[in-house]
């Protein structure tokens, strides 16, 4: 079934929309949740919450790209679920690991000024990413947005893990320089 047909089912309030979404995107959404949570039960709950959030948000939203829309919901719900866990019980996950790799570039401060500058920072990072060669940009997004493990990125691109790590390191260093030039660091 085409995405526009699934979206139409949501708009018609037809419960078959969820069944079609599950068949078409269930494994994709589970992968996103797993990369953040590293827990089967939490990942399944996050995916189910994604279906509910999609049901609740369509209408009024009519996503242009259903896969991206659902992926964004699943990612945010999974991050929220991870943040809600007791810190003692928190397991190592790709989310935590990828954030620790970016700590040297972007701090997670809580000042009012940093909250105001968050949008400017996002725009600056977007400019940086758009100036990267497609290969570096894709690897960076796969690691830090989709939270894919280095080994999966390497396999997907036909690279060695060492090459991916090196590419990510150089890109993080470039991002750091970029953010320093724009007075974010």
JOMOFEN-V741991 format. One record per residue. N is the residue number from 1. RES is the residue in three letters. SS is DSSP state (A for helix, B for strand, O for the rest). PHI is phi in radians with two decimals (* if undefined). BURIAL is b if it has 9 or more other ideal C-beta (glycine too) atoms within 8 Angstrom, else e. Layout:
n = <N;N>
res = <RES;RES>
ss = <SS;SS>
phi = <PHI;PHI>
burial = <BURIAL;BURIAL>
This chain:
n = <1;2;3;4;5;6;7;8;9;10;11;12;13;14;15;16;17;18;19;20;21;22;23;24;25;26;27;28;29;30;31;32;33;34;35;36;37;38;39;40;41;42;43;44;45;46;47;48;49;50;51;52;53;54;55;56;57;58;59;60;61;62;63;64;65;66;67;68;69;70;71;72;73;74;75;76;77;78;79;80;81;82;83;84;85;86;87;88;89;90;91;92;93;94;95;96;97;98;99;100;101;102;103;104;105;106;107;108;109;110;111;112;113;114;115;116;117;118;119;120;121;122;123;124;125;126;127;128;129;130;131;132;133;134;135;136;137;138;139;140;141;142;143;144;145;146;147;148;149;150;151;152;153;154;155;156;157;158;159;160;161;162;163;164;165;166;167;168;169;170;171;172;173;174;175;176;177;178;179;180;181;182;183;184;185>
res = <UNK;UNK;UNK;UNK;UNK;UNK;UNK;UNK;UNK;UNK;UNK;UNK;UNK;UNK;UNK;UNK;UNK;UNK;UNK;UNK;UNK;UNK;UNK;UNK;UNK;UNK;UNK;UNK;UNK;UNK;UNK;UNK;UNK;UNK;UNK;UNK;UNK;UNK;UNK;UNK;UNK;UNK;UNK;UNK;UNK;UNK;UNK;UNK;UNK;UNK;UNK;UNK;UNK;UNK;UNK;UNK;UNK;UNK;UNK;UNK;UNK;UNK;UNK;UNK;UNK;UNK;UNK;UNK;UNK;UNK;UNK;UNK;UNK;UNK;UNK;UNK;UNK;UNK;UNK;UNK;UNK;UNK;UNK;UNK;UNK;UNK;UNK;UNK;UNK;UNK;UNK;UNK;UNK;UNK;UNK;UNK;UNK;UNK;UNK;UNK;UNK;UNK;UNK;UNK;UNK;UNK;UNK;UNK;UNK;UNK;UNK;UNK;UNK;UNK;UNK;UNK;UNK;UNK;UNK;UNK;UNK;UNK;UNK;UNK;UNK;UNK;UNK;UNK;UNK;UNK;UNK;UNK;UNK;UNK;UNK;UNK;UNK;UNK;UNK;UNK;UNK;UNK;UNK;UNK;UNK;UNK;UNK;UNK;UNK;UNK;UNK;UNK;UNK;UNK;UNK;UNK;UNK;UNK;UNK;UNK;UNK;UNK;UNK;UNK;UNK;UNK;UNK;UNK;UNK;UNK;UNK;UNK;UNK;UNK;UNK;UNK;UNK;UNK;UNK;UNK;UNK;UNK;UNK;UNK;UNK>
ss = <O;O;A;A;A;A;A;A;A;A;A;O;O;O;O;A;A;A;A;A;A;A;A;A;A;A;A;A;A;A;A;A;A;A;A;A;A;O;O;A;A;A;A;A;A;A;A;A;A;A;A;A;A;A;A;A;A;O;O;O;O;O;O;O;O;A;A;A;A;A;A;A;A;A;A;A;A;A;A;A;A;A;A;A;O;O;A;A;A;O;O;O;O;A;A;A;A;A;A;A;A;A;O;O;O;O;O;O;O;O;O;A;A;A;A;A;A;A;A;A;A;A;A;A;A;A;A;A;A;A;A;O;O;A;A;A;A;A;A;A;A;A;A;A;O;O;O;O;O;A;A;A;A;A;A;A;A;O;O;O;A;A;A;A;A;A;A;A;A;A;A;A;A;A;A;A;A;A;A;A;A;O;O;O;O>
phi = <*;-1.32;-0.99;-1.10;-1.24;-1.15;-1.05;-1.07;-1.12;-1.05;-1.14;-1.44;1.07;-1.56;-1.14;-1.11;-1.01;-1.20;-1.08;-1.18;-1.10;-1.10;-1.13;-1.44;-2.20;-0.97;-1.20;-1.09;-1.18;-1.11;-1.07;-1.06;-1.08;-1.10;-1.07;-1.50;-1.67;0.92;-2.59;-1.07;-1.12;-1.10;-1.14;-1.10;-1.12;-1.10;-1.13;-1.09;-1.13;-1.11;-1.06;-1.12;-1.12;-1.10;-1.05;-1.30;-1.72;-2.06;-1.18;-1.58;-1.33;-2.22;-1.15;-1.31;-2.18;-1.04;-0.99;-1.16;-1.04;-1.15;-1.09;-1.13;-1.09;-1.06;-1.10;-1.16;-1.10;-1.17;-1.11;-1.06;-1.12;-1.10;-1.11;-1.38;-1.19;-1.16;-1.01;-1.16;-1.54;-1.10;-1.65;-1.13;-2.44;-1.11;-1.08;-1.09;-1.13;-1.18;-1.17;-1.13;-1.18;-1.58;-0.97;-1.20;-1.67;-2.35;-1.48;-1.86;-1.18;-2.10;-1.30;-1.06;-1.06;-1.15;-1.15;-1.17;-1.41;-1.01;-1.13;-1.13;-1.10;-1.05;-1.16;-1.15;-1.12;-1.07;-1.08;-1.05;-1.11;-1.21;-1.52;-1.31;-1.07;-0.92;-1.08;-1.15;-1.09;-1.10;-1.09;-1.07;-1.16;-1.06;-1.36;-1.76;-1.87;-1.44;1.09;-1.21;-1.14;-0.97;-1.10;-1.20;-1.10;-1.05;-1.09;-1.07;-1.71;1.30;-1.80;-1.43;-1.10;-1.07;-1.13;-1.11;-1.06;-1.13;-1.09;-1.13;-1.07;-1.08;-1.19;-1.10;-1.12;-1.11;-1.10;-1.06;-1.07;-1.04;-1.20;-1.15;-1.13;-1.66;1.06;-1.62;-2.10>
burial = <e;e;e;e;b;b;b;e;b;b;b;e;e;e;e;e;b;b;e;b;b;b;e;e;b;b;e;b;b;b;e;b;b;b;b;b;b;b;e;e;e;b;b;b;b;b;b;e;b;b;b;e;b;b;b;e;e;b;e;e;e;e;b;e;e;b;b;e;b;b;b;e;b;b;b;e;b;b;b;e;b;b;e;e;b;e;e;e;e;b;e;e;b;b;b;b;b;b;e;e;b;b;b;e;b;e;e;e;e;e;e;e;e;b;e;e;b;e;e;e;b;e;e;b;b;e;b;b;b;e;e;b;e;e;e;b;b;b;b;b;b;b;b;e;e;b;b;b;e;b;e;b;b;b;e;e;b;e;b;e;b;e;b;b;b;e;b;b;e;b;b;b;e;b;b;b;e;b;b;b;e;e;e;b;e>
